[in-house]
Every structure is written in C-alpha cells, then in structure tokens.
Amino acid sequence: MLLAIFSALGAGYFQYIKPQFEQYAADEKLRASLEATYTDLSGTFQGFQPELLMTAWQEKLQPWRGAREERAGYFNYGDWYDHEKPAKDSDRMVKFWYGDTANKMVQDFYGELYKKYGRYDTYPQDFRNALGVATDQEWQGRDVTDAEVIRNLDKLAYGLSVCRLLLKYNVPQVTQIRMWPPRITNEYEQMLIGQTVGLQFTVSTKDLVKMLDDLRTGDRYFSVDALKITYPYIAYNVEPQLQVSMLLSQANYRKAFIEKSEGDKGGAGGAKPGGAVASIVPTRPPAAPLAPEPGAVGKVWKWIKNNLLYMH
C-alpha cells in the first residue's frame, strides 16, 4: 500500500506539480524581461508618449533621406552601359543578334577613331578579348540566354565608353585596357558599387593634366586609384608624349538595393535591382553568434528599433 501511495504521489508530481514549477520559472524570466524592457523604454522615451516621439523621429529621417538621394546623384555611370537590348518578339536567335550588335558597336568606335587620327591600329584591335567579352565562336553549339548577351554587351559598351573618354582628351594610342569585376564598396554600407578599368596609353602632358582636372571637378564621380607616368624619350625635341598606366574607377549608387533593404526593415518588399549589376551579390562577413532570445516586450522594442528608429 505504501509503495502504491508513493508511486501515485511521484506520478502526480511529475505530471502536475513539476510542469507548474517550470511554468513559474518561465513566468519569472518573462517578468524579469518585462521589467528590464520597461526600464529601457522609460529611459529611452523619458516619460513622453512613444507615438509622439516616433512621429518626430520619422519627420527627422525624411529630410536626411532626401539629402542622401540628392547627393547620390553624383555617383552614376551616366550612359556608359547603354546599348541595344534583344528584341522579345524576334524570331532570330539571340546569339546571332549579339554578334551583329557587338560588331556594329566596335565598328562605330573605329569610325570615330579613324575620323580623328586617320588610322585604326593605335587602339586595341580585339576589343572583345581585351575586355573579356564573349565571341560568337565561344557560343557555338549551345543556347545563349538574354542575360548572358546583356552582360557581355554591358562590358563592351563600358569599355568603348572609356576609350571614347580617352579619345576626347586626344589620347593617340591605347596599348592595354582591362576591366575589373564590379565590386561592392563595403566602406559605404554597401550603398555604392564600383567599376575599375586598367589602362595603358600615350598622351601629351597638357591633355593628361586637362583630363585629370576634368575628372576631378566633373559632375560624376571618378577616382584615379593608381597612376604611373614615364617619359623615356627625354632627349627628343618634341612635345612630351607620356606613357601612362592608370586605374580609373567609377561608383554607382545602388538605389534599388537601399530601398529594398529599408523596405525589408519595414516589413515590405523593395524593388528588384535592375541594370547592368542587378545580379551581383555583395559579400558579407561571417554571422556573429546569436544573442539570447528576448522576451515578448523585448521583441516589440527590437521591432521598433529596426523598423522605425533604424537602430541596431
């Protein structure tokens, strides 16, 4: 009988009493979390109504966003990525259209080069190879997507735009041009994407100075990340023709990425990034260890900070 009684008491403890104690412990943790959150909120809002403060903070944020958008106009690629797009309703295979379009883009540039200098051989003779652009032969025997075509025409259009810039400043000879992969600039919270081109060319001192000065004072962002100048013909009695090696960079404001990030914070999806760099995914550092899960009010406060106050 004693054994039966103790067994019944033990079963009752594990089935009814122990869960109650566990629930009491959980409630105690929730109470401590609520008290800590209440103290935090009291210190943050300093006795004011949260709705009034959050409205005031939002009104302060909007002018900042407007100023950011205004200043972001300085960071753009201009029309350097502009080119024809494949027609959606065409029965022609896109890779054959690509071959004709790329050839026309190169030939148009060579026409400008010949008009200025009366010759073609002072600039790269194979722009596709120099810029890492696919040729028709590379795509033989396989299907090609519109995305591949646009990606390669982006490179070609940008490289030819760089050459047109050099042509504008009377650069008579370009021996090398190499495009770097686009990169996300982490130092500006991933708001900018950069494009760098490596160049080797010959130019007079006067034209080089003018080009560098115009790049520095222009209405678009340019950066000369590296510059090497040599003049091996110092004894010649002619105007110096400098041998220049340069890394020239631009940066573009990732408006779609920023709007999507802010939209995600507010619970709404943002616009899909488009253009030449839509498919580029920024690299991120390894994730930090997860913090302990906050209580119910703590979760509410976290949501307010992330979505309304933009704090982390």
C-alpha positions in Angstrom: 0.0 0.0 0.0 2.8 2.4 0.9 4.5 1.6 -2.4 1.3 2.3 -4.3 0.8 5.6 -2.4 4.4 6.8 -3.1 4.1 5.8 -6.8 0.9 7.8 -7.1 2.5 10.8 -5.4 5.5 10.5 -7.7 3.3 10.3 -10.8 1.3 13.2 -9.6 4.5 15.3 -9.0 5.9 14.6 -12.5 2.6 15.0 -14.3 1.1 18.0 -12.5 3.4 19.7 -10.0 6.7 19.8 -11.9 5.2 21.4 -15.0 3.7 24.1 -12.8 7.1 24.8 -11.3 8.6 25.0 -14.8 5.9 27.4 -15.8 6.5 29.5 -12.7 10.2 29.7 -13.7 9.3 30.7 -17.2 7.0 33.4 -15.9 9.7 34.7 -13.6 12.1 35.0 -16.6 9.3 36.8 -18.5 8.7 39.1 -15.6 12.4 40.0 -15.4 12.5 40.6 -19.1 9.4 42.9 -18.9 10.9 44.9 -16.1 14.2 45.3 -18.0 12.4 46.3 -21.1 10.2 48.7 -19.2 13.3 50.3 -17.6 14.9 50.6 -21.1 11.8 52.1 -22.6 11.4 54.6 -19.7 15.0 55.7 -20.2 14.7 56.0 -24.0 11.4 57.8 -24.1 12.0 59.8 -20.9 8.3 59.9 -19.9 7.0 61.0 -23.3 4.4 59.1 -25.3 6.3 56.7 -27.7 3.9 57.5 -30.6 4.8 61.2 -30.4 8.5 60.6 -30.3 8.5 58.1 -33.1 6.5 60.5 -35.3 9.1 63.2 -34.6 11.9 60.9 -35.4 10.3 59.8 -38.6 10.0 63.5 -39.6 13.7 63.9 -38.9 14.6 60.9 -41.0 12.8 62.1 -44.2 14.9 65.2 -44.9 18.0 63.0 -44.3 16.8 60.5 -46.9 16.1 63.4 -49.3 19.6 64.8 -48.8 21.0 61.3 -49.4 19.2 60.9 -52.6 20.3 64.3 -53.8 23.9 63.6 -53.1 23.7 60.1 -54.5 23.1 61.6 -58.0 26.9 62.3 -58.1 27.5 58.5 -58.2 26.3 57.2 -61.5 27.7 55.6 -64.7 26.0 58.0 -67.0 25.3 56.4 -70.3 28.4 54.2 -70.3 26.4 51.0 -70.0 23.8 52.0 -72.7 23.3 49.7 -75.7 20.6 47.9 -77.6 18.6 45.1 -75.9 17.5 41.9 -77.6 14.0 42.2 -79.0 11.5 40.0 -77.2 9.3 39.3 -80.3 12.1 38.5 -82.7 12.4 35.0 -84.3 16.1 35.4 -84.7 18.4 33.5 -82.3 19.8 35.9 -79.7 23.4 34.8 -80.2 23.4 35.8 -83.8 21.8 39.1 -83.0 24.5 39.6 -80.4 27.3 39.0 -82.9 25.9 41.6 -85.3 25.3 44.1 -82.5 28.7 43.7 -80.9 30.4 44.1 -84.3 28.4 47.3 -85.0 29.4 48.8 -81.6 33.1 48.1 -82.3 32.9 49.4 -85.9 31.1 52.6 -84.8 34.0 53.3 -82.4 36.6 52.6 -85.1 34.8 55.0 -87.3 35.2 57.7 -84.7 38.9 56.7 -84.2 39.6 56.9 -87.9 37.9 60.3 -88.2 40.2 61.7 -85.5 43.5 60.1 -86.4 43.1 58.6 -89.9 44.0 55.1 -88.7 42.7 52.2 -86.7 45.8 50.4 -85.2 46.6 52.8 -82.4 43.8 51.3 -80.1 43.3 47.6 -79.3 42.5 45.6 -82.4 40.4 43.0 -80.5 38.2 44.8 -78.0 36.3 41.7 -77.1 39.4 39.9 -76.0 40.8 42.9 -74.2 37.5 43.5 -72.3 36.8 39.8 -71.6 33.7 39.9 -73.9 32.4 36.6 -75.4 32.8 36.0 -79.1 30.4 34.1 -81.5 32.8 31.2 -81.6 32.7 30.7 -77.8 28.9 30.2 -78.0 28.8 27.8 -80.9 26.8 24.6 -80.2 24.9 25.9 -77.2 21.9 28.0 -76.3 22.5 31.5 -75.0 20.2 33.5 -72.7 19.3 37.2 -72.9 21.0 37.7 -69.6 24.4 36.4 -71.0 24.0 38.6 -74.0 23.2 41.7 -72.0 26.1 41.0 -69.5 28.6 40.9 -72.3 27.2 43.9 -74.1 27.5 45.8 -70.8 31.2 45.1 -70.7 31.7 46.1 -74.3 29.7 49.3 -74.0 31.5 50.3 -70.9 35.0 49.6 -72.3 34.2 51.5 -75.5 32.9 54.4 -73.4 36.2 54.5 -71.6 38.0 54.6 -75.0 35.7 57.5 -76.1 36.7 59.3 -73.0 40.4 58.9 -73.9 39.7 59.9 -77.4 38.0 63.1 -76.2 41.3 64.1 -74.5 43.4 63.4 -77.6 44.9 60.1 -76.5 46.6 58.9 -79.7 47.4 55.4 -78.5 46.0 52.8 -76.1 48.1 49.7 -75.6 46.0 48.0 -73.0 42.6 48.1 -71.4 41.3 45.6 -68.8 38.0 45.7 -66.9 37.9 44.6 -63.3 34.8 42.8 -62.0 32.3 45.2 -60.4 32.7 45.3 -56.6 30.6 46.4 -53.7 32.2 49.1 -51.6 31.7 47.9 -48.0 33.1 51.1 -46.6 29.9 53.0 -47.6 27.5 50.4 -46.1 27.1 48.8 -49.5 25.3 51.8 -51.0 27.8 52.0 -53.9 29.1 49.6 -56.5 32.4 50.3 -58.1 33.8 49.6 -61.6 37.5 49.8 -62.3 39.4 49.8 -65.6 43.1 49.3 -66.0 44.6 51.4 -68.8 48.0 51.9 -70.6 48.1 54.8 -73.1 50.2 57.6 -74.5 49.2 61.2 -74.1 50.7 64.7 -74.1 51.3 66.4 -70.8 48.8 69.1 -71.5 46.0 66.7 -72.4 46.7 64.4 -69.4 46.5 67.4 -67.0 43.2 68.5 -68.5 41.7 65.1 -68.3 42.7 64.6 -64.7 41.4 68.0 -63.8 38.1 67.5 -65.6 37.6 64.1 -63.9 38.3 65.7 -60.5 35.8 68.6 -61.0 33.2 66.9 -63.1 29.5 66.2 -62.1 30.1 62.5 -61.9 32.3 60.5 -59.5 35.7 59.4 -60.9 38.7 58.1 -59.0 42.2 57.6 -60.2 43.2 54.8 -57.9 46.7 54.3 -59.2 48.9 56.3 -61.7 52.3 55.7 -63.2 53.9 58.2 -65.6 57.1 57.6 -67.6 58.8 59.5 -70.3 61.6 57.5 -71.9 62.3 60.0 -74.8 63.5 62.9 -72.8 66.1 63.9 -75.4 63.6 64.3 -78.2 63.0 67.9 -79.2 59.2 67.5 -79.5 56.2 67.9 -77.1 56.5 65.1 -74.5 54.3 62.1 -75.1 53.9 60.5 -71.7 53.5 56.7 -71.1 50.7 56.4 -68.6 49.4 53.4 -66.6 46.2 54.1 -64.7 43.5 52.5 -62.7 40.3 54.5 -63.3 37.2 53.9 -61.2 33.6 55.0 -61.1 30.9 54.3 -58.5 27.2 53.9 -58.9 24.5 54.4 -56.2 22.6 51.2 -55.6 19.2 52.9 -55.1 17.2 49.7 -55.6 19.3 47.8 -53.1 18.9 50.6 -50.5 15.2 50.8 -51.0 14.8 47.1 -50.7 16.9 47.0 -47.5 14.7 49.7 -46.0 11.6 48.0 -47.3 12.6 44.8 -45.6 13.1 46.6 -42.4 9.6 47.9 -42.6 8.1 44.5 -43.5 7.5 45.3 -47.1 9.5 44.1 -50.1 11.6 46.5 -52.0 12.1 47.0 -55.7 14.2 44.5 -57.6 17.6 45.8 -58.6 18.0 46.2 -62.3 20.5 47.3 -64.9 24.0 46.0 -65.5 24.8 44.9 -62.0 21.5 43.5 -60.8 22.8 40.0 -60.3 25.8 41.0 -58.2 25.5 39.8 -54.6 27.6 41.7 -52.0 29.9 39.7 -49.9 29.1 39.7 -46.2 31.3 38.9 -43.1 30.6 35.7 -41.1 27.5 35.9 -39.0 28.0 36.7 -35.3 26.8 34.3 -32.6 23.1 34.7 -31.9 22.1 36.6 -28.8 19.6 35.1 -26.3 16.0 35.3 -27.4 14.3 38.4 -25.8 11.0 38.4 -24.1 7.7 39.5 -25.6 8.1 43.2 -24.9 11.8 42.9 -25.8 10.7 41.6 -29.2 8.4 44.6 -29.6 11.2 47.1 -28.7 13.5 45.3 -31.1 10.9 45.7 -33.9 10.5 49.4 -33.1 14.3 50.0 -33.3 14.7 48.0 -36.5 11.7 49.3 -38.4 11.0 52.8 -37.0 14.2 54.1 -35.5 16.7 52.3 -37.8 18.9 51.3 -34.9 20.8 48.0 -34.5 
